[in-house]
Amino acid sequence: MEVTKALSEYIVSLKFSDLPGDVVEGAKTCFLDWLGVTLSGSKEPLTDILLQTGEAQGGKPLATIVGRNKKTSLLQAALINGSASHALDFDDVHLGMMGHPSAPVFPAILALGEWKKSSGKDFIAAFIAGFEAECRISSIVYPEHYLCGWHATGTLGHFGAAAGCANLLGLTPSQTVYALGIAGTQASGIKQVFGTMCKPFHAGKAAMNGLLAALLAEKGFTSSTDMLEGGKGFSKVFSTRMDPPKALERLGEDYAIRAVIFKRHASCFETHPAIDAVLALKEEQGLTADQVDSIHLEAYTVACDIAGIPTPKTGLEGKFSLAFCVALALGDGDTGEPSFNNEKVRDPRLVALQDKVNITPDPGLSPSRAKIKIFTKDGRILEKFMETLDLSKDREKMKKDLTRKFHDLSTPILGVEKTETLISKIRRLDKVSNLGTLTRLSKGQKLLLNIALRPCPLPPK
């Protein structure tokens, strides 16, 4: 079956008018969430480094760096914004993709759309094309691809970015076949680097390389025509199992975006069930940190791997430590972005709680589930089974939570007035005639204009 060709035909034929209302609203919500985490990520050290390096290369200033009063080349904007959007590990998640779907796609189509003066409707259609492409390609290799050590946000994100840009550029099906081929041969990103700047760099490179793939294909650059199903193609090389036809099941009927998950805690999603279990016990039982004697956590096997740092030394490492996240939820209760800093992970009070956490992998659990048992000093045993997805079923509460999250992330960068204006415009994204009106609003205040040169940070001892 010519899976690459069939998927390419779908990618370029998708129009805004084809999209159900809930899918359109889902795209708007994803953009609000992505823009918030990118604005906050714009102040991270890796953004400084990437921007300094990009400026040294030169190039026409065609696309805005979110959160900064600067423009750079299309490819550099995709790289920098993509990396910034995943820097906090606070961006959306899709369990079928086993990754972060928005982080590679939005930076690519935003840079391209700003340059092309695209409309909000075209931007939404391009995003859904990219989102569908990466999630459907994931279904071909799920879950072995991720379990082998590949970072799906980086690898699959190449296809998502290329597909979104192909749609926005109006490429032909044959050009899009080549774009997916060019994206696939660049795809990379391994989990060994989790907890370092390289993890968000994967998202940025996926955005940059996917955009490049579409631009090259537009000019006639060629590649394989069966990148997905070929004998030495992506599926065969990047996974121990492949099922290419699965990518086409109910194409145009089911939309992957309906299963997107928005983070409430600023840490690896694999820590969320444990955090939610602790917070639930605190609310239900009136549990306090000083009552705890020991904690036993049963978590998804993969969670124990990727979020298994036992004694984090930096705030970033804390996001990938089940033990620290449990201690933070128990000791402070605040698991927002400001709580994951170097001081917190070294706080003697939280370190003492962290040392009380014993973790056991349970292959019977899913990524969204955890079991926790807390033994108190007065002899009680408090237990909680958590399905963290249950907390997202109240859609109205979710929308309020995401608006509050956007305020928390955006206001320190843009101020209250710009933040409110952006929220309003994103809610009416399908009415926007030129994306430039949005990117102009996403520029940072003057305090972020000048980036001081800083030495590259050394690894923690």
Buried (B, 14 or more C-beta within 10 A) or exposed (E): EBBBBBBBBBBBEBEBEEBEEEBBBBBBBBBBBBBBBBBBBBBBEBBBBBBEEBBEEEBEBBBBBBBBBBBBBBBBBBBBBBBBBBBBBBBBBBBBBBBBBBBBBBBBBBBBBBBBEBBBBBBBBBBBBBBBBBBBBBBBBBBEBBBBEBBBBBBBBBBBBBBBBBBBBEBBBBBBBBBBBBBBBBBBBBBEBBBBBBBBBBBBBBBBBBBBBBBBBBEEBEBBBBBBBBEEBBBBEBBEEBBBEBBBEEBEEEBBBEBBBBBBBBBBBBBBBBBBBBBBBBEEBEBEBEBBEEBBBBBBBBBBBBBBBEEBBBBBBBBBBBBBBBBBBBBBBEBBBEBBBBEBBBBEEBBEBBBBBEBEBBEEBBBBBBBBBBBBEEEEEBEBEBBBBEBBEEEEEBBEBBBEBBBBBBBBBBEEEBBBBBBEBBBEBBEBEBBBEBBEBBBBBEEBEEBEEEEEEEEEE
